[in-house]
Amino acid sequence: MQSVALTNGRAHANVVATIAEPLRDLLGRDVSDWTAHGLELCKERTVRSVLRGHLAGVPVHVKAFRADTLADRARDAVRRGRGEREADNLVKAGAMGLPVVEALASGAAVDRGQLRSFVVTRTVGGAVPFTFATPAAVQRRVGALLRTVHDLGLELSDLHPGNLLVAADGAPWLLDLTSLRQTGTLPLPRRAAAMALFCHELDGGALDPAARELLAGYRAAGCALPAAFARELTLATHRWRARGLLAFGRRSGRSCRHTEVASRRRGQPRWYWHLADGAAAWREACTAWRHSPPPPLRSGRRGAVWLGDDLAVKQRDRGAARTLWRAAYWLLFARVATAPPVALCLDPGRGLVFTRRLAGPTLASELAAGPVDARALARSLGTNVGRLHAHGLRNRDLKFDNLIHDPHTGDICMVDLDGVRRCRGDDTRGLGADLGRLLAAFTGAGRPGGSGAVRSFVGAYLRAHRRLLRRPAWRRIRRQAERRAREWASAHRAR
């Protein structure tokens, strides 16, 4: 289509003639006011806003980027705005024969005195983001598209299921090509890294059973891949998981879709809010609690602990509170059952960590109260400890008093995360110590369920590792665990 250039003060755009007039009207207004003039906000992030609506009867999506930091503004000045780069990349990919959303306009708009780069694309009617629950035929088409992208020598560093749409007829469409690079023929490790990113939500990455059809479509869409490709997929999945754990932990300290860092005045506390369902009600509860805290349940050298009807609160020094808050994010990333984090409040010299209080009993009190389904509890505990260890995490404070049986999910949840530490994923040090403390606690509780409960725990523990493409040296770990259990039991008898 023929494009025209629009200018309105500092705002400017290159736009197809079809939507030129309504876009000219929008450029005369702040981006934050566009929702009052025919567009609807459908996604808000710290780096961009996404709106949708109609311009001159054409269904469109509008992505407006923010350049809040000096580095962002410098990058946009040198490399042009991200919206303009994405529009160019969409045109380039379309010229290569790839199915991409149509770019209708790009440029820069004004918002509260600042310039925001934007891109307008035509909406693909009836399209939804790709998921691994889509039919097998669709997954094979998506796998073939990924193979085509890689065979063309293209790297899309942000290509994940949310950036790939599936139309009503099952056809896949690419969007969000801000990071497109053409680097020549992609070697196996980089292909594997791209597949690991695309399949990151699955435990086994691209080798997970849920990705079987996608991988089959990828393999069948070109010449045969070497047998070493499966090993590269395993290694790439491990590398992505290690980087992803670190990156997700950093989200605990910055505003993103999981966390809001509240602005503050000098001398006021700094609040970090975990964004989840019912966040507004939790904010009111945490703020009210801080203004009039009840007497603590216990206090000591490290700090104090409070247990309310809905909230559990820990007071630590600032550094320990940050570490405890980040540990909760690590467990969320690893999908280890734990008490959901609510907020972190940092005052001068101290920090308060708020989590939801789980309604269930501790594992120690439940086992002491009477008959239980010990094997079911052991399976849940084995799964969660296995996921913890397979992600390179350790918990040196694992004991039955720090495990809660959630009656709603049936999971054994880890609380009291002061002992959580991070290691390399392939480092087996500390595994035996964690398991030894649990074995000693099991013996101290009278061995409920007998050897059958132990077998259930071990089986679930190893299955969790296998699902995450890990194969721990179980015999050596078991010997370490048994030795640590004897040491732990002996030390506690001496007390």
N, C-alpha and C positions, 0 to 999 in steps of 0.2 A: 504494500500500500504506500501511497505517497505520504511523506511526512512534512510537517511544517514546524517552524521554530516559533516558540512563544517566549515573550519576556514580560515581566511585571515587576519593575524595580530590580531587586537582587534575584528574585525568583526567575527561573528559566526552564524550558523543557523542549525536547524534540518529540512530537506527537503525531500520530496518524490523523489525517484530516477528519475522520469520522467523529472523534471525541474531542476535537480541538476546542470548541466553544465551552462545553461544561468544565474542561480542565483549566481554561483561561480564568473562569470564575473562581475555581478552587485556589489557583495560584495567588489570587488577590487576598486570600485569607490565611490565617495561621493553620498549620497542619492539625493542631489540637482542636480546631473548630470545624474540621471537615465532617465530623460525625453529625453536625447540625445541618449539613447541606447534602444529604443524599447518601452518605456512606455510613457503614456500621463497623464499629471496632470489633474484630473477632480474635485478636491476639495482641497482648501487650508484653513486651520484654524490655530488658534494660538497654538492649542495642537496637531495637526496632519495634515499630508498630505495624500491624497488618490490618487493613480495612477491606471491606467488600461492599459492593453495591452495583449501581448501574450508572453509566455515563452515556448520554444520548441513546439510551435503550440497550447499550452493550453491557452484558454482565462482566464485571472486572474485579480483580483483586489489586490492592495498592499496598506496597511495602515501603514504609518511610523509615530510613535509618537515622540513628542518632550518632553524633560525633561530639560526645561530651568531654573527652579527654584531649590533651594536647597531642598525644600520639595519634589519636583517631583523626584529628584535623590535619595533622601533618601528612598522614598517609593519604587522605582524600585529596589534599592539595597536589601531591606528587603523582598519584595514580588515578585521579579523578574519583568522583563519588561512587560508592558501592552500587547505587541504583543504576547508574550509567554503565558501569562495568558489567553488571548482571544482564542488562538489556543487550549489550554487545555479545556476551557469551551465549545468550539464548539464540541470537541470530546466527552466530558461528556454528553452534551445535545443530540448529535446524538445517543449515546448509550442508552439513555432513550426513543428513538423512535421519537424525535422531528425533524421536517424538518429544517435542518440548512445548511448553505453553507459549503462546504468542505474546511477544512484547509489543505493547501499544504506545508506550510513552516512557520517557525517563528524563531526569533533570534534577533540579534542586528547588525546594520550597522553603519559605520562611516560617519559623515557629518561635515566637517570643524573642525575636531579634537574632536567632541563630538559623543557619542554613541546615536543612535536612535533605540529604539525597533520597530520591524515591524512584520507583519503577512501577509501571502499571502493566498488568498482564490480563489477557482475556481468560475468564473463568471457564474451566472445562466442566460442562454441565453434567451433573449427577456423579461426579468423580469423588472418591473417598481415598484417604491415605492407605497405602498398602499395609497389610498385616499378614502374619503367617497362618491366619485362619482362612485366608482366601482359597478358592478351589485350586486343585492341583494344576489344572491347565493354565490358570492365570499365573501361578508361581513359576511354571516353566517359561512362560512368556517373559516374565520379569527377569529370570535367570539369563535368558537369551539376550535381553537388552543390556544387562550388566556385562556380559561377555563382549557384546559389540562395542560398548563404551571402552573397555580395556583394550580390545584389539585395535581400536582407533588411536590408542596411545593417550587417552584422556584420563586425567586424575581429577576426581571431584572429592575434595577433602571433607565435604559435609553431606555425602550421599548416604542417607539412612532411610528407613521406611517412611518417616514422616515427610520426606522430600520427594516421594514418588507416589503419584496418584494412579488409581485404577479407575478407568471410566466404566460406564454402565455396560459397555460391550466387552469388558475385560482387557481393553488396550491400556498399557502403561504409559504414563506421561511424566517427563522429568520437569522439575522446577527448582528454584533456588540454586542457580549456577554461579553465585558470586565467586566461588573459589575454583572455577574451572582452569586447568592448566593442560596444555598439550606438550607431552614430554617424550614422544617417541614410543617405541614398543615397550610395554611394561613387562619387567621381569617377574618371575613367579613370586618372590617375596612381596612386591608391591601389589600384585593382584590379590594375594592372600590377605594383606593388610586391609585392602578395600573391602573384601568380602567379610572380614572380621568386623569391620565397622558397620556394615550393612546388617549383619546378623548379631549385633552386640546384645540385643535383649534376650537372646537364647543362651541357656547355660553352656551348650556345646558349640556356640558360634555357628559357623557354616557347616560344621560336622554334626550338629544336633539333629535328631530324627525329624524335628519339625521343619528343618530346612532341606530335607531330602529332595523334594521336587524342585526347589529353587536351584540346588546344586546340580541336579540332573539336567535342567535346562541350560545351565551355564556350561557344563561339559559338552553337551550335544551341539552347541551353537557354533562350534569351530573345530579346528583340528584337535586331535587327541592331546590332552595334557599329560605331562610326565607323572609317574607314580609318586614322585617326591612332593607333588602338590598337596596331598593330604597332610603330610608332615608340616609343610609350610603353613597350612591353615591352622594346625594345632598351635604352632609357635606364635603365629600372628594373633590368635585368640588370647593366649597367655599374655602377650605384650599389651594388647589393648586393655585387658582386664586390669593389669598392674597400673597402667597410665590412667585408666578410668577411675580406679579407686582413689588415686591421689587427686585427680581433678574434681571428683565429687566431694572429697573432703574439703577442698578449698572453697567449694560452694557454701560451706557453713559460715564463711566470713565475708561474703559479698552478696550484693543484691542480684538475684537471678530468679528463675521461675520456682526455685525451691526455698529461697530465703529472701527476707526483706530486712535490710539494715536501716533502722529508723534514723532520721536526722535528729540532732540533739543540740541543745544550747550548752555553752560553756558551764561546767560544773554539774551538768545533769548526767544521769547514767546513759550508757549506750545499750540499746535493745537490738537483739537479733531475733527475728521471728521466723519460725519454720512455717512455710505456707502449706496448709492442709485444710481439709474440710472443717468448717466451723471456726476458722482462725479468729474472727472478730470476737466471739464469745470467750475464747481462751485468752485473748489479749486483756479483756476486762478482768478476768479472774487473776491473771498474773500481776497486773498493775495494782489491783486491790490488795492482793496478798503482800506485795512488797511494801505498801504503805502501812500495813498493820500485821506483821508476821506473828503467828502464834509461838508459844515456846517450842523449841526444837525437840524432836523425839530423842536425839542423842547428839552430842558434840564432842569433839576431841581435837587432837593436834592438827589434823588435816582440815577440819571444818565442821559443819553441822548438817543434819538431815532432818527434813520435815516430811511427814506423810499426811496429806489431807484426803478428803473424800474423792477428789478427782485429780489432784496434782501431787506429784512427788518433787521435792525441791532439795537441791544440794548446794551448800555453800563451800567454795574452795577459793584459794587465791586466784588471781586473774589468769595466770598461765595454766594452772591445773583446770580451771573452769573451761577455758578455750579447748584444751586437750580433750576433756570429757565431752564437750559439745561436738567436736569433730569426730570422736569415736562413734557417737550415735549415727552420724552420717555415713561413716564407713559401714556400719552394720546394715543400714538401709540399702546401700549400694549392693552389698553382698546378699541381700534378702535373707538375713538372719533375723529371726523373730526377736523383737526387743520392745521396750516401752517407747512409744512414739515421742520424739522430741517436740517441745512446744516453744521454748524461748531461752535465750541467754541474756542475762542482764549484767553488765560490767560496771561496777562502781570503783572508785579509787581504792586500790589494794585488795579488792575481793570480787568474786563473780558468783552469780546465782544461776544454776542450771535447772530449768523447769521441764519436766516430762509428764506425760499422762500416767496416772496411777492405774495399774492393771488390777482388775477386781478379784482375780483368782488367788488361791493360797500359794505359799512357797512350796517347792517340791519337798522340802524337808518336813513341813507340817502336814502335807497331804499324805506322805508315806507313813508318818507317825499316827495319823488319825484312824487308819483302818484299811480294809482291803481296797486295792486299786488295780486297774489294768496296767500292770507294770510294763508289759511288753509294748503297749501303745505309747506310754510315756517315754520308754527307752528309744523307740523308733524316732519320735519327734526330737528328742534330745540329740540322738546320733546325727540326724539330718542337719540340725542347726550347727552343731559343733563341726561337722564335716564341711559345711559351707564356709564357716568361719576360717578354718585352717586352709581350705583350698584357695581362698583369696589372700593368703599370706598374713592373716591376722591371728593373734594369740590373745588369750585372756587368762592372766595369771591369778585371777581371783574367782575361778570357776568352783562353785560349791553349791550344794542344794539350797542353802539359804538365799542365794543370789539368783535362783531360777524360779520363775512364776509360771504356773499352769493357767493359761488364758482359757476360761470356760467357753468363750465365744468361738474361738478358732481351734481349740484343742492343742495349740502349740505350747511348747516349753520355751518361755521367753527369757532372754538374758537381761538382767537389770544390774545396777551397780557396776558401771563400765570403767571404773578407775583403773582396772588392770588390763585394759585392751591396748595392745601394741601392734605395730605393723612390722612385718619382715618381708623378705623376698618370697615370692610364691613357691619357689623350689627349695627353700630353706626348711629343713625338717626339725631344726633345733626348737625346742619348746613344745613340740607336739606331745611328746611323752609326758612332760610335766603337766600339761593341761589334762590329759587323759588320766594320769595317775591320781590327780586330786579327785576326779570323778569316781575312779575305782575305789579309792579309800572311803569316799562318802557313801558309796553304794554298800561297801562292807559294813561301815558304821551304822547304816540304817537297817541292818539285818538281812541283806541280800534279798529284797523283795523280788519275786518272780524268778529267783534262782538263776541258773546258767542260761535259761531261755531268754531272760531279759538282757543278759550280757550279749548273747548272740544277736538279738534284735538291734541292740545299740551298735555293735560292730558292723553288722550288715548295712544299716542305714548310713553309718559314717562313711563306709567305703563306697556305697552307691552315690552319695553326694559328691565324693571326689571324682568318680568316674563320669558323672554327668557334666562336671566342670573340666573334663579332659585331664584329670590328674590321676597319677598312680603312685601313691605313697609306698615307701618300703615298710609294709605293715609289720613284718616280723621284727625288724629292728625297733620300730616305734612301740610295739607291744612290750618288748623287753624293757625299754626305757620306762614305759608307763607302769609296769609291774614293780620295777625298782623304786620309782618315785612314789607309788602308792604305799609301799612298805615304809619308806622314809617319812612320808606325811603322817601315816597312822602312828608310827613310833613317836614322832615329835609331839603329836597331840595327846597321846597317852601320858607322856612325860609332864604335860601341863596339868 
